Amino acid sequence: MAYRSFGRFWQASSPATIRRLRRPHHPFPGIAQDPSAQGGSKNPPDMLFIDSAGGSTAKYNADLMVRRGRYPSLDLEVAAMALYTMQAFAPSGGAGNRTSMRGGGPLVTLVDPGEGLWSMTWANVPNGSPAASEDLPWMRQPRTSESGKPPVYPEDAAPVEQFFGMPRRLWLEGGDNVTGVEQRPWGTNYAMWIHSTTPYYRQKRDAEWLPRHPPSGRMAYRNWAGIVFEVEDTSLRQRAEVLRLWQSRSDDVAEIIVGGWSMDNMSPRDFLWSVVPLFPLDKGAGAFAEEMVRAATEMAAQLAGAMGVLLPNGTEKESRIDAFWRTTENDFTLALGKLTSARSLGEGAEKGNGSESAGAHREISAVAPGDRRALAEAWLSRLGQEALDIFEREALVALPQARPDKQGEIVTAHERLRGFVHGYGRKAGAVREALGLQKKKRKKRTAA
């Protein structure tokens, strides 16, 4: 069933209708606020922003990059969005200040059909029944979590609360503008909830599902398995429910917005925002894609080992490995398109994204859709080409200036890397077998 069969719900309302719906009709409790928080600790409005300086940071004058008092007041619309975001992403914030039901800074994946905000919103609404107004936690007495009170489990509340949880007890001060925020500890303590827009994992099959959290930096394709595409064994890793629902209802091409705060306990490191294709891969194709990622991971490890001879500085070496992942990402996206019937999904990768490898797709482009053996060979060839290019660029600079013994080490490292790239050795053989290819054997040299 296509989402467009939702009929009038799929079509955006007119601006006039939206303006009418935004007009207040009667007094009602403020969204995501707890009136009993009044009289609590007083904070400036910028406490609603996760990257704002915390109390101890400001106290010790350590707020150098993000200064305190950035926003002395907030428009009501901005304050509402900031408040909602804080409740949905709340990190640990000192004694009694609860995290969100997905922990601090969860990873979020949203389906984007490419037709605007309205259709994107509906594409990320899970199955269910309309909720009553009292199912929203601010429309009733909010649940608190002082000593002795049990957590709130999914069976204790309506499903809609996953989108409107209230782990923080907050109250906005002001009139036409918000000029302060009052807070009390011990908001709702959520346990065992599965949020529809977040991927989950667990260490063993009988363990609790845990929400995935964003990596620092970018969402490199080495992290896509179980987040962007399905893995064969879903007992330990599961994509967000909204992605699975979309693909069960629609064959339409779509993208995934991957976002969230990368946190170091209470401190945000950066905000991840990536847009990647949503591929309709079945479990078999997903398993093959995961083996492609493992092949790239092993190639990156071999490159890192070889680069140690040239760049003993860890930071410099890491930057070259990051370049390896960056410049092969378009190729991986194109390869995933070959595993699906929706060929258009891979076409964008052939144009490149401005990276060095934008024109290096010929072998993968030539593979017929569904030909996994040819795709595996083309993928290994592309990985090997990039690894050798990175190593040889550095070697050309280092060799003329190196001592004779160091030159020998560089040559040996190059030979070992070339051997792996061409499929020789135990580890290279294991990579080939995992992709359904035969191991390679070195030809025995005959005596002259």
N, C-alpha and C positions, 0 to 999 in steps of 0.2 A: 504493500500500500504506500503510495507516494504521499509525502507530507502535504502536497497541494490539494489532496482530497479533503483536507480540513476546511476547504471552501473559504467562507468569509473570514475565518480566523487567520488564514494565511495572508490575507490582504491587509496592508497597513491602513489604519483609520486615517481619516482626513485630519489636517492640522486643526480645523475648527472643532472636530470631535474631541481631539486630545486636549485642546484648551478648555473645553467644557468639562471634561473629566478631571482636570487639574484644579478646578475651582472648588474651594471648600464648601460643603453643603451643610455640615453640622459639626459641633465640637466632638472630637474623638481623641484618644490617647495618641501621643506622638510615636512615630515608627521607631522601634528598637530602643525605646527608653523605659526606664523604671522610675516611677514617681518616688519610690522609697529611697532612691539615691540622693534626693535633695538633703542638704545638710552634710553631705560627705566632703571629701577633700576637693578643693577648688583647683581647677587647671585652666590654662589658656586653651583656646580653640584648637591650636595646632597639635594637641595631644591626640586628636582623632586620626592623625596621619602616622602610619607605622614608622616612617623614617625620621620622625621628629626626635629631638634630643629628649632623653628621659630625665627624671628628677635628679638622679645621682650624677649623670653626665653634666647637667647644667650646674649642679652644686660644686663640682670640682673644676669647672671652667674648661671642660674637655670637648665642648660642642664647637669645634673649629670648622668642620665642613658643612654641617647643617645647624645653623644657629637657632637658639631658642627664640620664641616670639615671632616666628615668620608671619603668622596670620593673626593679627590682633582681633579681627572679626571675620565672620564668614557669612555669605549670602545663605538663605535658607536651603536653596537647592544644592549648593555645594556642601553645606553641612550635612544634609540628608545622605548624600552619596558617600561622604567621608565616614559618617557614623555607620552606615550599612557595611562599608568595606572593613572598618575596624572590627565589627562584630563577626564578619565572615572569615577574617584572616587573623584574628587576635593572637599575637604572640604571648609568651609568658611575660608577665608584667609586675613581678613582685608578689609578696605574700597575699594570697587570696584572690588575686586577679587572674581569672581563668583564661585558658586558651580557647580558641574556637573548637568546634566539634571535630575538626580535622587537624588539630594541633596548630602550632604557630606557622604561618606562611605555607599553606598547602599548595600543591600543584593543581592547576585548573586547566581542563581541556574543553573547549567549546566548539561545536560544529558550526561552521559558517557556510551556508549555501550560496553566499555571494549575491544576495538579493536585498540587502539592507538590514537595519537593526530589527525590524519587526519580525521578519522571517527567521533571523538568527535566534531571536528570543524563543519563538515557538519550536524551533528545531532542538532546543535544549530543555524542553519541558518533558519530564518523564510521564509514563502512563499513570493514571490515577483518577480520582473523582474530585469534583469541586470541594474545596474546604469551606468550613464555616468561619465567620469572622473571629469567633472566640478561639479558633485554633492558632491564631497568631499570638505569640507570647506576650506582646504588649497590650493585647485586648483583654487580658485576664490578669490575675495576680501572678507575676513572674515567679518562677521556681528559683530558690536560692540554695546555697550549698554550705551553710555553716556546719560546724562539727556535728556529726551524727546524722546528717541528712544524706540519703542515698543519691547516687547519680541518676540522671534521666536517660533511660534506654529508649530505643526506637518504639517499643510497644507502649511506652508511657505517654506518647504525644502523637499528634497527627504528622503524616509524612511531610507536609508543607513546611514544618519547622526546620527541616534540613537547609532550606533556603533563607530562613529568617530566625536563626538561633540568636540567643542573647546570653553569651558567656560573660559579658561585662555589664555591670549595673551602672548605667550612665544617665545623666539628665542634662539637657542643653539649656543654658541660661541666655536670656536676651529676648528681644521683641522681633522687629523686622530683620535683625541680624543676630547671629549667635556670637556672644562675647565671652563665653566661658563654658566649662564642662564640669559638672560635679560627678564624683565617682565614689562608690562604696565597693568593698570587696565582696567575694562570695556570690558571684553570679551563677547562672546555670552550669552545672557540671555534666557534660554529655559523655556518654560511654557507648561504644559498640555501634555507632552510627556509620552508615555507608552513604556518602554523598554522591549524587548522580553525576556530578561534573568532575570528579577526581578519580584518578587511577589508584589502585591499591596493591599491596604485596604482603606476603607473610613468609616467615622463615621455614615453617613446616606446616603440613596440611591441617593439623588440629589446632593451630595457633590463631590468635586474633588477627583480623585484617588490619593493616596499618596504611594510612594515606601516604602517597608519594609526595616528596618535597622537591622543589626546583633545584637543579644544580646551579652553581655560580657560573656566570658568563653566558654562554649560549646553549641552546638545546641541540647539541651535535647529534648526528644520526646514530652514534654509538649508544645513545640513550632511548632510541625510539621503540625498541621491542617492549611490548606490554604497556606502552603508552600511546604510541601512534598506530601501530599495527598489532593484531592479535598474535599471541604465541601459541604453540601447539599445546602445551600443558598450562591450563588456566587455573590449576589448583593453587599456584603460588603467586601468580601475577594476573591482574585483571585490568583491562582498560576501563575508562569511565563508562558508566551505564549509558549516557547519552550518545556516545559514539556507537555502541553496539545496537542501540535502538534505531539510530539513523540508518545503519546498514541493513537492518532487518526490514525496514520499511521502504527504503528508497535505493535505487541504483544511480541516483544523480551524483554528478561530480561535486565535491565539496572540499573545503579546507578545514584545518583544525587550528584554532588559536590556542597556543600553549603559553600560559602565563603564571605568575606568582612571585612572591617575595622569596628570595634565597636568604635564609636566616642563619645566624650563628647564635643560637640560643635566643636571647632577647634582642640582639642587634641585627638589623638588616644589612646584608652585604650588597645586593643589587636586586633590581627587578627584572625578571626574565620575561621576554615577550618574543615569541616566535610564531610564524605562520608556516605550516607544513601541509602537504597534500594529504587528504584522507583517501587511502587506497582500499578498494573492496577486495582485500586478500582473504581467501579461506585459510583454514588452519594449516593446511599443507604448504601453501605459499608463504604464510607467516613464518613457518618453521624454516623454510629455505632462506627467507630474508634474514632471519636471526643467524643462520650459519654464515651468510654474507657479512654480517656485522662481526661475527667472531673471526672471520678471515681477515677483516680489516684491523681488528684489535691485535691479532698476532703479527700482522705486517708492521703495525705501528710499534709493537714491542721489539721486533727485529731491527727496525730503523733506529729506535732509541738506543739499543745496545751498540749499534755501529756508530752512532753519533757521539757516544761517550768518548771515543778516541779523538774526535775533532773539537768537541765543545764540553769540557769538563764542568762548566758553569751550568747548574741545573736549570736556571731560569731560561737561558738561551736555548738549551736543548728542548725544554717544554714548549717554547714558542714554535720550534720547527715541527714538533709532533702535532701541535694544534693546527699548524698550516696544512699538514697532511690530511687531517680530518676535514678541514674547511674546503680544501681544493678537490676532495673526492666526493663531497656531499651531493653536488649536482648529478654526478655519475650514479650515485646510489639511488637518487630520486628517479632518474631515468630507468635504472634497472628495475625498480619496483613497478614502474609502469608496464614493463615487459611481462610481469607476472600476473597482470590483470587483463580483463577483457576490455576495460575502459582505456584505450590507448591514449586518449587525450590527456590523461593524468600525467603522462611522462613527457608530453611535448614541450612543456614550459622549461624543463631542465635542459633541453637541447640548445636553447638560446643562451643559457648561462646566466649567472647572477653577477657578472663583473669580476669573478675570480680568475686566477691564472689558468684554471683548467677548463674555461668556458668552451674552448674549441677542441677539447680532447675526448670527445664522446664517440668517435667514429665506430670503434669496434662494438660498443654497446648498442649504438643506434642501428647497426646492421643486423642485430640478432632478431630473429622472428619471435613474435610474442608467444610465450609458452615453452620455448626451447631452453630448458633449464641448463642442460649440459653446455650449450654454446654460451649462455649467459654467464655461467660459472667461469668458463675459460676467459671470456672478455673481462669479467670483473677482476679476476686475479691478475690479468695482464695490466689493467689500468692501475690497480694498487701498486704493483711492482714498478711500473713506469714512474709513478709519482714518488715512491720511496727512493728509487735510484736517482731521480732528478734532484731531490732535496740533498741527498748525501753528496752527490758529485759536485753540486754547486759549492758546497762548503769545502770539499776536498781540493778543488782547483785553486782555492785561495790559500789553503793551509799547506799543501804539499811543497811548493817552492821554498817556503820559509822554515820547514821542519828539519830537524836533525835526521841523519840517515836511519837511526833506529826507529824514530817516530814515523818516518815515511814508510818503513816496513809494516808498522802497526796499521797505518791507514790503508795500505794496499791489502793487507790480510782482512781487515774489517770489510772492505769493499768486496773482496772475493766471497766472503761468507754471506753477505747480503745478497749478492748476485745469485749465489747458489740457492738461497731460500726463494728468491723471486722466481727462479726458473723451475722450482718445484722439487729440489733435491734436499734430502735429509729427512729425519724422522718427523719433525714438526711440520715441515711443508707437506709431507705425505699425509699427515693427519688432517690438515686443512683441506687438501684435495679430496680425500675420502669423504669428509663431512659434506662436501658439496656434490658428491656423486661422481667424482672423477677418479681415474686410476692414478696410483702412485707412479712416480717417475724413478727410474733406476739409472745410475750413471753407467755409461759404457765403459767396459774394462779396456784399459790400454794394452795393446799387444806389443810385445818386445820387438824392437827393430831387427 
